[in-house]
Amino acid sequence: MARYTGPRLKVCRALGVTLPGLTNKAINRPYPPGQHGTRRRGKTSDYKLRLVEKQKLRYHFGILERQFKRYVAEAARMRGPTGTNLVVLLESRLDNVVWRLGLAPTIPAARQVVVHGHIMVNGRRVDRPSFRVMPGHEVSVRERSRTKPMIVQALEASATRVRPPYLEFDPAKATGKMIALPTASDLPFEVNTQAVIEYYSQQL
C-alpha cells in the first residue's frame, strides 16, 4: 500500500504541530511553508479546523484516507465516546506500539521493522503493522534480530524514551507489554478528536 514519502517537516509546518510519529525533528519555522507562509491570514473556517485535526492523526500514524475512515467507522460502532475509541484503535496498532516502546525512531521506521519480520507478539512473528495489540500482549524483538545495527541503535536510544503508562518495557530482553488500554491523554500531541468525528459525520 502506498505511503507518504514526501517532506515530513513541511507537513508539520502546514499543520502547525510537530508530529513525533512522523519525524523526530522539531519545527524550526513555526509558520506554513511557501512564499506566503509568513503573511497574515484570515479567519480559519470550521471545515479547515476539522480537516487539520484529522490530518494530524492521519499523518502521525501514517494511515491512508480510506483506512483511516474505516477506523472512524469502527470507533463509531464501539461502546463509549467515538473520539476515545478512535485513539484506542490507533494507539493499539503494532507499528505504533513498537515505536512507543523505543524499538524504532519513528512510526514509518517501526512499520519497516514489523514488515521485515523482526517483531514477535506473544512469541509468534507478526509482520502486519496494523495488527491490534491488546492488554496482556507481549511484544518483543526476535532473538536473531537483536544484533542487527538498526535494532541495537534503537535500543541504545530508547534508554531516554518516555513511554506511555499503558506500556511497560524490559530493555535487557527487548520486550514490552501492554498493561492497559490507551486513552486520549496518551497521544503525544494535542488533537481535538471531536473535530475529527465531526469531519466524518456526514460520510458515515
N, C-alpha and C positions, 0 to 999 in steps of 0.2 A: 504494500500500500504506500502511496506517495506521502512524503512528509515534508514539512517546511525546512528548506535548506538555505534560505536567504540570510541576509544580515540580521543578527539577533538583537544587537543594541538598537538598531533602527526601529524594530518592533516595540521595544521597551520605551523608547523615547516617544513614539506615537501614542502609546497607551498611558504614558506618564507614570510608570512604575517599573521598578526592577523586578523581573521575573526570575527568581533563583533557580527554578527548574529548567529554564531555557538557557541561561548563561550565568556563569559565576563572576562576571564582571559588572561593576556598578556604572550607572549612568553618570557621565561627567558633563553632559549638556542637558539640563532638565527642561528642554523645550522641544517641540516636534521637529522632525527632520525636514529638510528642504529649504529653499532660499527665503521662504516666507515664514519659517518656523518661529522667528522671534517677534513677529508682528502681533499686535493686539488683536484678539479675536472676539467675535460677538458672543452672545449667549448661546450656550450649547443646548440643542434640542433634547427632549426626553428620549427620543429614539436613539440618538447618539450615545447618551449616557448608558442606556441599556446595552447597546452594542459593544461599547468599550468594556463593560463589566464582563460580558460574555467572552470577548476576545482575550481578556486577561486569563481566564480559566483555560480556554482552548489552547492558547499558545504555551502557557506554563506546563500543561500536561502533555502537549504535543499530540493533540487529537484533531482529526479532520472533522469538518462540519457535520457530515452525515452520522458519524459515530457519536459525536457529542450530542446531537439531537436525540439519538437513541438512549443515551444516558439520562437525559432530561425526562424522556417519556417513562423510563423505568423508575426514576425517582418519584414521578407523579403517581405511579401505581402503588408505591410502598406506603406503609403507615407512617404518620408523622409529617413534619414540615418538609415540603419538597426541596427547599434550598439546602437544608441539613442533609437530607438523603442524598442529594447530588454530590455534596462534599464527601460523604462516606464512600460512595461508589468510586469517585475519582481518586481519593487518597488510598483506597484499598487495592488499586492496580499494582501488579507486581513490579513494573518498572519504577513506579513512584516509591514503593517500599524499599527497593534496592538502593535508590538514590537517597532516601531518608536515612537509611542505615549507614550511609557513608561509603558504599561499595562502588560508587561512581560519582564524578563531579557534577553531572547534570542528568536530567531525565533522558535526553537523547543518547547519552553515553550509557546510561543504565539499560536502555532498550537494546543497545548493541550487545551488552554483556549477556542479557537474557536470551536474545535470539541466537547467539553463538553457543548456547548450551552450558554456560558456566554456573548457572544458578539452580539450586535444588529447593523444593518445598516439601517438607516432611520426608526427606530422604529420596524423593523422586525428582528427576530432572524435568524442568518446565521451561520451554522455550517460547512461551506466548506472553508478550508484555502486558496484555490486557487481563491476564489471569487474576481472579479476585482472591486476595489474601484475606482469610477470616481469623478472628481471635483464636489463639491456640496454635495457629500455623507457625512452623519453624522455617525460616528462610536462611539458607546457607550457601557458601561457595563450594563447588565441587573440590574434592581433595586434590585432584590433579591440576586444577586451575589456580590454586592458591599461590603457585610460584610464578605465574605469568606477570610480567612487568606492570601491566596496567592495573592488575588486582593488588599487587604489592604496593604500588604507588598510592592507590585509593585507600588502602588500609592504613598506610602511614599518615595520610592527610586526614583520615577520619578521627584521629585522636582528639582533635579540637572541634569536631562536628557537634552541634547542638541538636539532639534528636527529640522528636515529639514524644509526649508522655505515653502514647499508645504503643510505643515500641521499646523493646529492651535489646541490648546488643552485647555480645561477648567477643571482643576483638581478638582474643587469643585463639578462638575457634572459628572466627569469621562467620559467626552465626547470630542471627537475630530472631526475635519472636514478637508477634503481635499479641499484646496482652489485653487490648480493649478495642472497641470500635473508634475510629477517628471522629472528631467533632469539627464544627465550623471554625472554632477558635484555633484549630491545629494548622490551618492554612498559613504559609509563611509570608503572606502579604494580605493587605486589606482588599476585600471584594464584597460587593453588595449582591448576595445570592438571590435576593428577592427581585432585583432588577433583571437578573438572568432569566428567572422563571417568567417574569412579565414579558420579556423579549419573545419567548416561545409560546406565550399564552394563546395566540391566535393560530398557531401552526400545529398544535397537538389535538 
